[in-house]
Amino acid sequence: MTAATASAPSTPPPGPEDTLVLLVRHGETPTTGTVLPGRAPGLHLSERGRVQAVRVAERLAGLGVDAIYSSPLERTRETAEPTAASTGRDVNQDAGLIEGDYGEWTGVALADLAVLPDWQAVRNSPSTFRFPNGESFAEMQARIVGALEVMRSAHAGGVVVCFSHADPIKAAVAHALGTQLDHFQRILISPGSVSVISYGEGRPPAVLMVNSTLEPLNGLRAP
């Protein structure tokens, strides 16, 4: 009698790899922390901001990047340039990543805005606030979340680097965390920082990193 031979358990085929979206805030400008620049043209990186842009590219070394997107504003495009040079990828401008439209508050000093009664709504109940003749925070969040959905679908299983601005990045991270918009101001996004969201099939997004400014990023993908 021949002994029965046990068959080896079959290994299921690997599923699709998650899509990683890296959200990079532009580097510092001469007005960072003092003025609400909004979409005003002509604002460029400071010397420190240019150093931060190079540092982002250095941190991405060894991580395969499939696509680079940037807000159309000068300060984000300039921040993206070193990463584009080091990866050989073109920078695709996408209006979905642009700064919020702050309307009549564009270019106003933050110290002057902080004494306005409406500033408390900006800080404590942003879901109810619309900038005078500008965009609401809810519209800004819907805009960037929609843009990221298009990008991650276009590069499924890949690594997408998006250069944007503090408020849109905070709104995108809050959405991925399932945090209500009224709490998004609790998220800190520093100049030159990287936040990472992982998108997989059949599950909510996972926030892997927020406001990271130091460590190399090649560990986000297994070698």
N, C-alpha and C positions, 0 to 999 in steps of 0.2 A: 504494500500500500504506500502510496506516495503521500508524504506529509503535505498538508495544505500550506501554501505560501501566503503569508500575510502581505497584503499590498500596502505600500507606503501611503500615508494620508496625502491627499492632493493639496498643493499650496495654491490658494486663490491668487489670481493675477493681481499685481499691484494696482491700486486705484490711481486716479489722476493726482498729480502733486498740487498742493495748495498754491494759490496765487498770492504773492507777497506784494503789497503796496507800501512803499516807503514815502512818507510825507516829510519833506524837508522845508523848514522855514528859511527864507532868505537870510543872508548875513546882515550885520548891522549897517545902518546908514547914518549920515550926520544928524538925522532927526529922531532916531530910535529912542523911545522912552520919553520924548518931550512933545511930539506933535502927532496928530492923527492924520497921516498922509493920504490914506485912502487910495484912490486911483489917479491922483494927480501925476502927470507925466514928468519926466526929467529928474527923478530921484535915483541916485546911483549909490553903490556900495561905498562905505568908508574904507580906509586902509585895513582896519580890523575886520570889516565885513569880507574883504577879499581874502584875507587869511582864513577866515571861517569857511569860505567857499572851497578853498584848496583842501582844508582839513576834511570836509565832507567827502571829496573825491578820494583822499587817502584812506579814509575809513571804509570805503566801498571796495577797495582793492581786493581781488580774489572772489568777489561775489558776482556771479554772472548776471549782468543787467540786460534785460530784453528790450526795454523802452524807457525813454526819458520824456517827461512832459513838464511844461512850465507855464505859469501865469504869464500873460503878455507883458507885464510891467518890467521895466529895466532892471530893477533890483533882483527880481527872481531869475531873469534870464542870465544876468551876470553871475549869480550864484550857481547856476547850472553849467556854466561853461567849462570849469575844470573837470567836472564829472563827464561831460560829453567828450572832452579831449582824451581822458584816460580810458574811456570805454569804447570809443569809436562810434558811439551812437549819436544820431541827430537829436536836437532838442525840438520837440513838437509843442508849439504854443496851443494852449487850450483855455478858452475864456471861462470854463467852469472852475478853474483854479484861481481866478483873479481875486484880489482883495475885495472886501465888502464895499458897497457903494454908500459912502457916508454922507452923501448929499451936501447940505449946507455946512456940515461939520468938517468937511474935507479941509485939511491944512490948518485947523485950529489947534492951538496949544492945549495939551492935556490938562494943564493947571487951570485954564479958563473953563474947560468943559466940566471939570470935577466939581465946580461950585453951582452948576445948573441943576434944578430940580429933576430934570429928566435923566441925569447921570445915575441916579439911584435905580431907575428902571433898567438901564444898561447893565448895571452890576448885579442886581438882585432878581429881576424878572425880565430877562431879555426876550423871552418868547412873546411878550406883549409889545415889544418896542419896534418902531420903524424910525430910521434916521430921517430928519426933515428933508423932504424931496429926495429921499434915497431908498435904500433897500431895507427890508426887515431882516432880523436874524434868522427867522424861519425860512425866508426865501434864500438866504445865503447858504443855510444848511442843506436845503433841498437841491440847490445848484451843485454844490461840491459833491454831495453823495451821489447824485445822478451822474456826474462826470466820472467819478471813480468806478461806478458800476460799468459804464461803457468801456473804460480802460481795462479793467480787470477781465471783462469778457473778451476783449480783443486780444489779450495776452494771457489766456487761461494757462495756469501752471507755471507762469513765468514770474519774473521780478520786474516791477515797474517802479521807477523813481519819479516822484512828483514834487516840483518846487512851487511852494505856495506861500501863504501868509498866516499869521498867528490865528486870527479869528476863524477863517475857514478850516484850518487844521484842527483847532479845538472843537469846532462843530462836527467835523467828520469823526474824530475820535469819540466824542460823546455819543454820536449815533451808533458807532460800532460797539460801544460799551453798553448800549441800551439805557443810557443816562438821559434824563429829561433835559431839554434845552435850557431850562432855568438854572441848571447846575453846571453848565459848560464853562462858566467863568472860573470854576475851581481848578480847571486844567491849565497847567503852565506850559507854554511853548516858547522856548527861548530862541534868539537868533542863531542860525546855523545848526539847530537841533534836528534830530531824526526821530520820527514816530513810525511804528510799523504795525500794519493790520494784515492779518492772514485770512484769506477767503477760501473756504473749501466747499465742496458740493454737499448740499443737504444739511448744512448746519449754519448757525449764526457766525458772523465774523469773529475772529479772536484778536484782541489787541496784545501784541507781543512786547511792545516797547513804547514808551512815551517820553518825549523831551530828552532823548539821549544825546550827549555831546562828547563822549569820551571813547568808549570801547570800539574796537574794530567790528565791522558788520558782516564779515564773511562767514561767521558761525551761524547765520540765519538759514543757510542751506548746508546740508550734509555734503562733504567733498565727494 
